[in-house]
Amino acid sequence: MAVADSKKTILIVDDSASLRQVVHLALVEAGYAVIEAADGFEGLARLDGRRIHLIISDVNMPNMDGIAFVRAVKQLNDYRFVPIIMLTTEAQEDKKIEGQMAGAKAWVVKPFQPEQMLRAVSKLILP
């Protein structure tokens, strides 16, 4: 497996601390820097001017769900082109379409294999 440029930063937004930990570990082992947030509001607060190369977000979260979070990110000039992967238990086609319409680039259904997520990350991450 190719090691990623350590300067690439990924934001994980998920209300499950254990899931954030699993994703965090897989990304760090692949050479990425990782920032975490527990919901959409916290995720938006992390978009504070620093360079983010990719966002991984859950759909079902308290306070601000993943679809609302994606829509909010796409309104931010500095972040509107950042690719977003939805990592979720939601497998319904209408949810996927809603996510796509909001601006999500990929949809990974939980439970997932870390390799599956890393493949999506390496395909979509900004240069």
C-alpha positions as CSV (number, residue, x, y, z in Angstrom):
1,M,0.0,0.0,0.0
2,A,1.4,3.4,-1.0
3,V,1.9,5.7,1.9
4,A,0.1,9.0,1.5
5,D,1.7,12.4,1.7
6,S,1.7,13.2,5.4
7,K,0.7,16.8,4.7
8,K,-2.8,15.6,3.6
9,T,-5.4,16.3,6.2
10,I,-8.7,14.5,6.5
11,L,-11.7,15.6,8.7
12,I,-13.8,12.8,10.2
13,V,-17.3,13.8,11.3
14,D,-19.2,11.1,13.2
15,D,-21.1,11.0,16.5
16,S,-19.6,7.5,17.3
17,A,-16.3,7.9,19.1
18,S,-15.5,4.2,18.4
19,L,-16.1,4.6,14.7
20,R,-14.0,7.8,14.6
21,Q,-11.2,5.9,16.3
22,V,-11.3,3.0,13.8
23,V,-11.3,5.4,10.8
24,H,-8.6,7.6,12.5
25,L,-6.3,4.7,13.0
26,A,-6.7,3.4,9.4
27,L,-6.0,6.9,8.0
28,V,-3.0,7.6,10.3
29,E,-1.5,4.2,9.4
30,A,-1.9,5.2,5.7
31,G,0.0,8.4,6.4
32,Y,-2.7,11.0,6.6
33,A,-3.2,13.7,9.3
34,V,-6.6,13.5,10.9
35,I,-9.0,16.0,12.6
36,E,-12.2,14.7,14.3
37,A,-15.6,16.2,15.0
38,A,-18.6,14.6,16.7
39,D,-21.4,16.3,14.6
40,G,-21.9,18.7,11.7
41,F,-21.7,21.8,13.8
42,E,-18.3,20.7,15.3
43,G,-17.2,19.7,11.8
44,L,-18.0,23.2,10.5
45,A,-16.1,24.7,13.4
46,R,-13.0,22.6,12.4
47,L,-13.1,24.3,8.9
48,D,-11.3,27.3,10.3
49,G,-9.0,28.2,7.4
50,R,-6.6,25.2,7.6
51,R,-6.2,23.1,4.5
52,I,-8.5,20.0,4.5
53,H,-8.0,17.6,1.6
54,L,-11.0,15.3,2.2
55,I,-13.9,14.9,4.6
56,I,-15.5,11.7,5.8
57,S,-18.9,12.2,7.3
58,D,-21.7,10.0,8.8
59,V,-25.3,10.8,7.8
60,N,-27.2,10.2,11.1
61,M,-25.8,12.5,13.8
62,P,-27.4,14.7,16.4
63,N,-27.5,18.5,16.1
64,M,-26.7,18.6,12.4
65,D,-26.9,15.5,10.2
66,G,-24.4,14.6,7.5
67,I,-26.5,15.8,4.6
68,A,-27.0,19.3,6.2
69,F,-23.3,19.3,7.0
70,V,-22.4,18.6,3.3
71,R,-24.7,21.4,2.1
72,A,-23.2,23.8,4.6
73,V,-19.6,22.8,3.5
74,K,-20.5,23.4,-0.1
75,Q,-21.5,27.0,0.8
76,L,-18.0,27.8,2.1
77,N,-15.7,29.2,-0.5
78,D,-12.5,27.7,1.0
79,Y,-14.0,24.2,1.2
80,R,-16.7,23.9,-1.5
81,F,-14.4,21.7,-3.7
82,V,-13.2,19.4,-0.9
83,P,-14.4,15.9,-1.7
84,I,-16.8,14.4,0.9
85,I,-17.2,10.6,1.5
86,M,-20.4,9.6,3.4
87,L,-19.6,6.7,5.7
88,T,-23.0,5.5,7.0
89,T,-25.4,2.7,7.8
90,E,-27.9,4.2,5.3
91,A,-28.1,2.1,2.2
92,Q,-31.4,3.4,0.7
93,E,-31.1,4.7,-2.8
94,D,-33.0,7.9,-2.0
95,K,-30.6,8.8,0.8
96,K,-27.6,8.2,-1.6
97,I,-29.2,10.5,-4.2
98,E,-29.9,13.1,-1.5
99,G,-26.3,12.9,-0.4
100,Q,-25.1,13.2,-4.0
101,M,-27.3,16.2,-4.7
102,A,-25.9,17.8,-1.6
103,G,-22.4,17.3,-2.9
104,A,-21.1,14.0,-1.5
105,K,-18.7,12.3,-3.9
106,A,-18.8,8.7,-2.5
107,W,-21.0,6.6,-0.3
108,V,-19.5,3.8,1.9
109,V,-21.9,1.7,3.9
110,K,-21.1,0.5,7.4
111,P,-19.9,-2.0,8.4
112,F,-17.0,-1.4,6.0
113,Q,-13.5,-2.7,5.5
114,P,-10.8,-0.1,6.1
115,E,-9.2,-1.0,2.7
116,Q,-12.5,-0.2,1.0
117,M,-12.6,3.3,2.7
118,L,-8.9,3.9,1.9
119,R,-9.4,3.1,-1.7
120,A,-12.2,5.7,-1.9
121,V,-10.0,8.2,0.0
122,S,-7.0,7.7,-2.4
123,K,-9.2,8.1,-5.4
124,L,-10.9,11.3,-4.2
125,I,-8.4,13.1,-2.0
126,L,-7.3,16.6,-3.3
127,P,-3.7,16.9,-4.6
